[in-house]
Amino acid sequence: MIELGKTQCLNIVKVTDFGVYLGTEEDKVLLPKKQVPDDVEEGDALTVFVYRDSSDRLIATTNKPKIQLGELKRLKVSQVTGIGAFLDWGLEKDLFLPFKEQTCRVMVGEEYLVALYIDKSSRLAATMDVYKYMKIAGDYEKDDIVEGIIYEIKEGLGAFVAVDGEYAAMIPEKEIHEKLRVGQRITARVTNVREDGKINLSIRQKAYEQMDKDAEAVLRVIQEYDGVLPYNDKASPQLIERDFHMSKAAFKRAVG
């Protein structure tokens, strides 16, 4: 059976002037002539990826795509149009990312974490709504330093992260003291692995390790104001967050 969106090994069932047909007599797909290796004949097996061409016909290619059905990958936006965006996935025809599958406004040249799926019209498409494709847990422990990709930011909750590109994690909003964006790669510290296997993260170091960096930030402000700190313990948390990108508790530790 030919599987859309997957790399598979298929046998040649017919050789023509414009390419070869792969699969079976009842279920076959064309591999265009420019993709056909030299000296092949009926019965030979070829490894190909199956997708749809610009006319929505099933087509095979020996080129390797950057993503396959059900996978999560970070892909670059090549074009934004009135109906959605198109992503570079390593094939001649770019991959469609519909507006309704975007979790933020995407920009040409930027990369975003997406999954490949088959839409209601039996076409391959990309989605940024990747939570359901995430794996749970993994061999992570408290205070591990991990790499991740931000795939969604929700006000009141925080930033959702794919650790190592596949494990569900989140940076709670209270841990965010700088501008983050969807598609951004981050290095973070595991603060907790919940019972359900989901991971909580922080992009700040432990308090005693972060304190020196925070103190340097406070010192820079003091120097800008000719040796005077224009804030005190009564300054609002919102003011401290705006000007120092840290919590009020971290500010007080740094000043101390």
C-alpha positions in Angstrom: 0.0 0.0 0.0 1.4 3.4 -1.0 1.5 5.8 2.0 1.2 9.5 1.6 3.8 11.6 3.5 6.2 8.7 4.2 9.4 7.3 2.8 8.9 3.7 1.6 10.4 1.0 -0.6 8.4 0.3 -3.7 8.9 -2.0 -6.7 8.9 -0.8 -10.3 5.8 -2.2 -12.1 6.1 -0.2 -15.3 8.8 1.6 -17.2 7.8 4.5 -19.6 9.4 7.3 -21.5 8.4 9.8 -18.8 9.4 7.8 -15.7 8.6 4.6 -13.8 5.5 3.5 -11.9 6.0 2.1 -8.5 3.8 -0.1 -6.3 1.4 -2.5 -7.8 -0.8 -2.6 -10.9 -3.8 -1.6 -8.8 -2.0 0.9 -6.6 0.9 2.8 -8.3 2.6 6.1 -8.2 4.8 7.9 -10.8 8.5 8.6 -10.2 9.4 11.2 -12.9 12.2 10.4 -15.4 14.6 13.0 -14.0 14.4 11.2 -10.6 14.9 7.6 -12.0 18.3 6.1 -11.4 20.2 4.7 -14.4 19.8 1.1 -15.5 16.7 0.2 -13.6 14.0 -2.3 -14.8 10.7 -3.7 -13.8 10.8 -5.5 -10.5 13.6 -3.4 -9.0 13.0 -1.7 -5.7 13.4 2.0 -5.1 13.2 4.0 -1.8 11.0 7.1 -2.4 8.9 9.7 -0.6 5.3 10.1 -1.7 3.5 13.5 -1.8 1.3 15.5 -4.1 2.4 17.7 -7.0 1.0 21.1 -7.9 -1.9 19.4 -9.6 -2.7 17.4 -6.4 -1.6 14.1 -8.1 0.3 11.5 -6.1 4.0 11.7 -7.1 7.2 10.0 -5.9 10.6 11.5 -5.3 14.0 10.2 -4.4 14.8 13.5 -2.7 14.7 13.3 1.1 12.2 15.7 2.8 13.0 17.6 6.0 9.9 16.2 7.7 7.6 13.2 7.3 4.1 12.4 8.4 3.6 12.8 12.2 7.1 14.2 12.8 8.1 17.5 14.4 10.7 19.7 12.7 11.7 23.3 12.7 11.1 24.6 9.1 11.8 28.0 7.5 9.0 30.2 6.0 9.7 30.8 2.3 6.5 32.8 1.5 3.5 34.3 3.2 0.3 34.7 1.1 -3.3 35.6 1.6 -4.3 32.0 2.3 -1.4 31.0 4.6 2.4 30.5 4.5 4.6 28.1 2.7 7.6 26.3 4.2 10.8 25.0 2.8 10.8 21.2 3.4 13.4 20.2 0.9 11.1 19.3 -2.0 10.3 21.2 -5.3 6.8 22.2 -4.0 6.8 24.1 -0.7 4.7 22.8 2.2 1.5 24.7 3.0 0.9 26.1 6.5 -2.8 27.3 6.6 -3.6 30.4 8.6 -5.9 28.3 10.9 -2.9 26.1 11.8 -0.7 29.0 12.9 -0.3 29.9 16.6 1.2 33.3 15.8 1.9 35.5 12.8 4.8 33.9 10.9 7.5 35.8 9.1 9.5 35.0 5.9 12.9 33.7 6.7 12.0 32.7 10.3 11.9 29.1 11.5 9.0 27.5 13.4 8.3 24.1 14.9 5.6 22.3 12.9 4.1 18.8 12.4 3.2 17.2 9.1 -0.4 15.9 8.8 -3.0 15.0 6.1 -5.8 17.5 5.8 -9.5 16.8 5.0 -8.7 17.1 1.3 -6.1 14.3 1.6 -3.3 16.8 1.1 -0.1 17.2 3.1 0.0 20.3 5.3 1.9 21.7 8.2 0.5 22.8 11.6 2.0 24.8 14.5 -0.5 23.3 16.9 1.9 20.6 17.8 1.0 19.8 21.4 -0.7 16.5 20.5 2.4 15.4 18.8 4.6 15.8 21.9 6.1 13.0 23.8 5.7 12.9 27.6 8.6 12.7 30.1 12.0 11.2 29.0 15.1 10.9 31.1 15.0 14.4 32.7 15.6 15.3 36.3 15.4 18.5 38.3 18.2 21.0 37.5 19.1 19.3 34.2 20.1 21.9 31.5 18.1 21.2 28.3 17.7 22.7 24.8 14.3 23.4 23.5 12.1 25.3 20.9 9.3 27.6 21.9 6.2 26.6 19.9 3.5 28.7 21.5 3.1 31.5 24.0 -0.1 32.0 26.0 -0.8 35.1 28.1 -1.5 34.1 31.7 0.2 30.7 31.3 3.6 31.0 29.8 5.7 29.7 27.0 5.2 26.2 25.7 8.5 24.4 24.8 9.5 21.3 22.9 12.5 20.0 24.8 15.0 18.4 22.4 12.3 19.1 19.8 9.8 16.5 21.0 9.1 16.5 24.8 6.3 18.6 26.3 7.5 21.4 28.6 6.5 24.9 29.7 8.1 28.0 31.1 5.5 29.4 33.6 4.8 33.1 33.0 6.3 34.0 36.4 9.6 32.7 35.2 9.6 34.9 32.1 11.5 38.2 32.5 12.5 38.8 28.9 11.0 39.0 25.4 10.5 35.5 24.0 9.1 34.5 20.6 7.6 31.5 18.9 10.3 29.5 17.0 13.1 30.6 19.4 15.7 28.1 20.5 16.4 28.3 24.2 18.6 26.8 26.9 16.7 26.2 30.1 16.9 24.6 33.5 14.4 21.8 34.6 12.7 23.1 37.7 10.2 20.2 38.0 9.1 17.0 36.3 5.4 16.6 37.1 3.7 13.3 37.8 2.1 13.4 34.4 5.6 13.6 32.9 5.4 17.2 31.7 8.4 19.4 32.4 8.5 22.9 34.0 11.4 25.0 33.0 13.2 28.3 33.9 15.5 30.3 31.7 17.1 31.8 34.8 19.8 30.1 36.9 19.3 29.2 40.5 18.9 32.2 42.7 22.4 32.1 44.2 23.9 31.7 40.7 21.7 34.3 39.0 22.3 36.9 41.7 25.7 38.1 40.4 24.3 38.7 36.9 21.3 40.6 38.4 23.6 42.7 40.5 25.6 43.6 37.4 22.4 44.8 35.8 21.5 46.9 38.8 25.0 48.3 38.8 24.7 49.4 35.2 21.6 51.4 36.1 23.3 53.0 39.1 26.2 54.1 36.8 23.7 55.5 34.2 22.2 57.6 37.0 25.6 58.9 38.3 25.9 56.6 41.2 22.3 56.8 42.5 19.7 54.0 42.2 16.4 55.7 41.4 14.4 52.8 43.0 13.8 51.5 46.5 12.0 48.6 48.3 8.6 50.3 47.6 9.0 50.2 43.9 6.2 48.2 42.3 7.0 44.7 40.9 5.7 45.9 37.5 8.3 48.7 37.4 11.1 46.4 38.4 10.0 43.9 35.8 9.9 46.6 33.1 13.3 48.2 33.8 15.3 45.3 35.1 13.7 42.2 33.6 13.7 40.4 36.9 11.2 39.7 39.8 11.1 42.1 42.7 12.6 39.3 44.9 15.5 38.9 42.5 15.9 42.7 42.5 16.1 42.8 46.3 18.7 40.0 46.4 20.8 41.8 43.7 20.7 45.1 45.6 21.7 43.3 48.8 
